[in-house]
Amino acid sequence: MRRAIVSLLALALLLPSPLAPALAETPRLSVQGESLVDEAGQPRFLLGANYEGPADRAWRMWDDDAFDPAAIDQDFARARAANVSVLRLFVQRALAEDVQARRWKKLDRVLKLADQHGLRLILTFADYAELDLARVAAVDAAIARRYRDRATILAYDLKNEPRFGDLALASYPPGLNAPLQRPELVAAVGETVARQDVPAYRASDPGQREVPARLSDDQAYVYVNTLAAYRRFLHDALDWARAHNSTIVQYLGAPDSAGWEPLKQALNDTLAAWLTPQLDAVRAADPGRPITVGHVDVVLGSLPVNAWLDLRSLHQYPGPSNAGIAASLRVLDDVKAAVPGKPLLLSEFGLSTVNLDEQQAAALEAQLVLGARDHGAVGALKWMLNDVPNGFNPRENAFGMYHADGSPKPVVAAFQALGDLAPAGARGTPRDGSRGDPAR
């Protein structure tokens, strides 16, 4: 199967991207057991932020008419001033098109700026709509090959917040089995919409919202019913978690969820199929580079096949209270325990200050950073570096460490006061790089 998948990527790998020029770089970090360690083998805890570009062009930083190295340089300087050592960046469509055209000027420049400011980068692939995994993997491989062994890049993140639909609707290379796309699963989890009723359902308001037009009626039948089953599973999991003062992650392994075993197995095996072409492409291009996935769905993020990743990532947005912080840390504990032996990074967290006092937000965010460290995470990356004046809505626009005009919020001083955080301690044994059995 591996050979078949790699052959689909032959064009990208047989015509490799030129290697980027060597520069003075921040020392490399690597994975050792459940820790990130420096070149001396000492565990490190990373304090970081997510970056979508300058405030006035967030989510457009790679567009030809918006790319501004001077503004990015200023933002990188602000990040370092805020005691941030890692930034998480995103490969959006404009950058992917540059990669496909072998135009490297923008990404080369950003990596050079990161080196100049002593920043490590986590580069998140495929932050755009693309369900063809062979296409995604080819772009990923081209980037990984160009920056092979470059210490500036701490890790590659295959996708930001994959959801059920990303797995159920993806186009898989030949030879890969995605059980979420098979009618046998509907028979196992129960039918919500009968096959003969699919055309009428597709014409309804919910059907038009949920079912992509490109699907055949047979494919829509599977998708509608497996999606409905996943929603029922989540409903049961939430009810169970409330009744047991627990989390939905705990429900995954609880005897009470045994009736959902066909769906849980299908989720795990489909995630395995989704990971395979991407992992194969990146590891062939840049062996040894840590690879992660930025999970916000804690069910997907706790499936056994996540052991294939070198570094696990979790996103948590707590309620603005001590209880909210405690609840997020409990989820972090359960996600970490679900797939032991791998480092876990809190790669997104944050509180919006649109309706919350900025000092209170800073105190709570610092509390979450320290809590994540004490609970065994290897780092915490705030969402996000800048407020954005033209974002999705007022709440989403106000998660920044800096106001849109570049002035700091109190969280900057809070991060500065944290200093160089020592990790809770090294744990685990060195990884062997194997995937093991994806089965439960």
N, C-alpha and C positions, 0 to 999 in steps of 0.2 A: 504493500500500500504506500509506504514511504517513497519508493522509487517513482510510483505513478504520480504522486503529488509533486515531487520535486521536478519531474519532467514537465509539468504544466508551467513551471516557473523558469524553464530553461532559458527563455529569451533574456530575462532580467539577469540571470546568473552567468550566462555565457557571454553577455555583453556588459561586463561590470562597469559600474561607475568609477571614474577616476578617484583615487584617494585624495582626501583633503590634505593640504599642507600641514606639516607638524608645527605646533605652537607651544609656547610655555603654558602648561596646563595645571589645573588644580590636581593634587595627588589623587590617584584612583582609590575608590572604595570597592569592596567586594563582599560577597555573601559568604558567611561562615556559620553553619548551623542556623540558629534563629537570630543572628546578629549581622549587622553591617560593620565591617572592620576596615581600618586603614592599612597602609602598606606595612606598618609595624605589627599588624595583627591585633590592634586595640579596637574594641567595640566603640562605635560612634552613635550618637543620637542626633538626628538632623532636624533643624528648624527651618521651615521653608514656606513658600507661598505659591499659589497658582497665578499664571500670567497669561492674559489674553491680548496683550498689546497696550499701547498708550491709551489713556482714558478716552480720548476723543475718537478713537478708531478701534475700540475693542471688538474682537472677533473679525477684524478686517486687517490685521497687522501685516499679512502676507500679500494683500492685494497690490498690484503694481502702482495704483494711484494713492495708496495709503502707507506703503512701507517707508519708515522713517528711522534710519539708524541713529540719528541724533536723539530722537525722543526715546528710543529703546535704551540707549546709553544712559540717559538721565534716569529712567526707571530702574535700570540695573544698579545704578549708584544708590538710589533710594532703598532698594532691596537690601543692599549690603549695610547701609546706614541703620536699617531696622533689625540688624542681627540675623538676617536671612542668608542661608548658605546654599539653598537649593531652590530652583524655580521649576515648576512644571509647565511646559509649553505644549502647544497643540498643533498638529498637522491638519490644517484646513484645506479646502479644495484648491484654493489658489496655489498653495505650496505644493500640493500633490501634483498639480498640473505642471509646475516648474520641474519637479523631480522627473516626471514622465518625459519632459522635453530636455532633460539633462542640463537644466539651468540651476546652478548651485550658488549663485552670488548672494542671495538673501540669507540662506541658511548658514553658509560659510561666515557671513558677516556677524550674524547673531551669536554663533559659537565663539568667534573671536572676541566679541564684546563680553561674553560670559567669562572667558579666560582672563580678560583684562581686569574684571571685577572679582575674580576668585569665586565664581558661582559654578556649581554643578547644575546640570539640567536633566530633568526627566522629560523625555519627548513622547507625547501621546499621539499615536497614529490614528488615522481614519476618523477624524472629528468632522465628518461630513457624511452625507447619505450615499453609501455604496454597499450593496448586499452581495456583490460578486466577490467571494473570498479570494479567488485567484488574482483578481485585479488588486485587491487590498494588499495581498502578500507580496506582489511584485513591487509596489511602491515601498513597502516596508523594507524589503530586501535591498533595494537600491540605496536607501538612506543608510541602512546598517552597514552595507559594504563600504560606502564612501567614508564613513566615520569609524571604521573598524579599529578597535583598540584605543580610540581617542577617549582620554579620561574625563574630558568635559562632560560627556554624557554618562550620568550615573546609571540610568536604566531606560529601557524602552517599555512603554505602556501600550498594549495592543489596542485598547479602546477605552474611551471614557464612558463609564456607566452603561454597559450592555444590558439590555432588557430582554424580556421573553420574546418580543417580536424580532429582535436582532438574530436570535437563534432560530426561531420558527420560520422566518421568511428569507433567510440567507440562501444564496446559491452556492452549493458545495461542489468541490471538485469531484470527478468520478472516483468511485471506490470508497467514499466516505458515507457512513450511515448516520442519518439524522432522524432518530425515532420520532421527534416532534412533528415530522412531516409525513408520517405513515398512518394510514387509516386503521391499522391494527391497534394503535393507541386509543383511538376513539372508542373502540369496542371495550377496551380495558377500563377507561375512566368514565364512560357514560356519554350519551348523546344529548346535547342540548337543542340542536337544530338538526332535524332529519334531512337526509340527502335531498329528498324531493322538495324540501322547503328552502333550499339554499338560494335559488334565484329570487324568491320573494324577500328573503332576509337581506340579500345584497341590495335590493331596491329600497329598503327601509332606511330611516335616518341613522340608526346605529350601524347598520351594515355598510352604508356609504362611508361612514367615518372610520370604520375598523378594517374593512377588507380591501386590500389593494386591488385595483382594477386589473393588474397583470395576472392575477391568479385565475386559473380555470375554476369551474364550479367544484370539481373534485378536490382541488387543492384548497379552495375556500372552505369546503366542508370540514376538512381536517383542521384548518387553522381556527375557524370559529369555535369548534368544539374543544380543541386542546386549550385555547385561550380561556374559554369559559371554565374548564376544569382547573386551570392554574388559579383563576380568581377564586374559585370555591376553596381550593387548597389554602390560599392565603387567608381567606375568611375563617376557615377552621383553625388555622395556625394562630391568628390573632385572638380568637375566642379562647383557645387553649392557653395561650400565654397570659392572658388576663386572669383566667381562672387559677392558674398555677403560679402567679407572680413571677413569670419567667419571660423568655423571649421566643420569637418564632424560630430562631436558630435551634433552640433546644427541642422544639417540636419536631424538627427534621429527624432526630434520632430517637424520639420517644415512642414507646409501644403504641400509644394512641394514634400515631400517624401511619400505622402499618397498612391501613386500607389505601393509602396513597402511594404505595411502593411502586406500582407501574409508572406513575407520573414522575416520582423522584428518580427512578432509574433512567427514564427517558430524558429528563433534564440533564442528568450527569453525562449520559452518553452523547447527547447532542452538543453539550458544551465541549466534550472531548473532540468531536468532529469539527467544531468551530475553531478550537484552538490549534488543531493539528497543522493545517497549511501555513498558518501564521508563524507558529513556533518553528516549524521546519525551515521556513524561508529566512527568518531572522538569525537563527542559530547557524545556518549554513553560511550566512554572510558575515556574521560577527560572533564567532564562538566565544562563549564565556561571558557575554554581556548579560547582566540581570534583566529578566523580562517579567512584567507584571500586567495586571488588568485592573483598572480603576472601578471596583465594584461598589455600587450603591444598593443594589438588590442583595440583601444579606442572605437570601436563600441561594441564589446563584453563586455568591461569594463564599459559601460554606460547603459546596458540593465537593466530594472527594477528589475529583479530577483537578481541582486547584493546586494539588500537590505537584502538578507538572510545572507550575510557575516557580521561578527562582525567588521572587519577592511578591508577597501578597499585599493588596491595597484595599483599603476600606474608606468609604465616605460617610461621615456622620454630621448631621446638623441638629444639635441639641436644642431643647427648649431653653429660654433665657432664665435659668434658675439653677440653684445647686442640684435640685432633683433632676433637672434636664441633663446636667453634666454627668451625674451618677448613672442615669439610664443609658447614656451613650457609652460610658465605660463598661457597663454590663454587657452591652451588645458587642463591644470590642473584645471582651474576655471570651464570649461564646464563639465568635467568629474565629478568633485565634485558636481556641481549643478544638474547633471542628476539624482543622487540618494542621496538626502539630508539625513541628520540625522546620518551619519556614519563617523567615522574618515577616512581620506585619507592619505596614506603614499606614498611618492615618493620613491619606493623601489629599483629602479635602475635609475641612471643618470650618465653621464660622457662624457668626451671628450678624444679622443685618442691623444697622443702626438707624433705619428709617423711623422706627418708633421705640427705640431703645437708647437709653443714655449711653454715650460713648465710653464713659469711664466704667460703667457697669459691664458693658460688652467686653472691654479690654480685660477686666478682672476675671470674668468667666472664661474667656478664651485662654488666658494664661493658666487658669485652673485646669482646663481641659488638656493643655499641652503637658503640664506636669503629671496629670492623671494618666495620660496615654503613656508617658515615659515610665511611670511607676507600674503600670499594668503590662509592660513588656513590649510596647511598640518601639520601632526603631527610628521613628521620626513623626513629625506632625507638620502638615503643609496647609496654611490658611487659605481659604477662598475669600478674597483674592487680593492681589497687590493693590489695585486701584479701584475706587468707586468709578462708575461709568455713568455719564449724564444721559446717554441715549440707549440704555439697555432695555430689557424686556418689560420691566415694571418697577415702580419705586422701591419695592423690597429688594428685588434682585440687583438694583443699581447701587445698593448701599452696604455691600459686604467688604469694601476695601480697607486696607491698612492706611491708605492715603486718600484724602478727598480728591475729587476730580481735578482740582487746581494744583495738586501736588503737596498741599499742606498735610502734615501728619495727624492722624487720629491718636488717641491715647494708647491704642494697642501697640504702636511703634515703641513708645517708652516701655511698655510692659514686656515686649520682646527683647528690648535692649537689656532690661533688668534681669532677664533669665540667664544671660551670659552664655557660656559654653556648657551646655547641659551634658552631664555624664549619663550614659544609659543605666538602666536598672541593673544590668549585668549581662555578661555573655552566657548564652544558654545553647544547648543542643550540640550536635556533632556536625562536622563538615559535611556538606552535601556531596553526593556522588554524581549529580547531574542526570541521573536516570529518571524516567517518568514512573515506572512501576505500572501496576494494573489499574486502569481507570474504573474498574468495576467496584461496586460498593462492597 
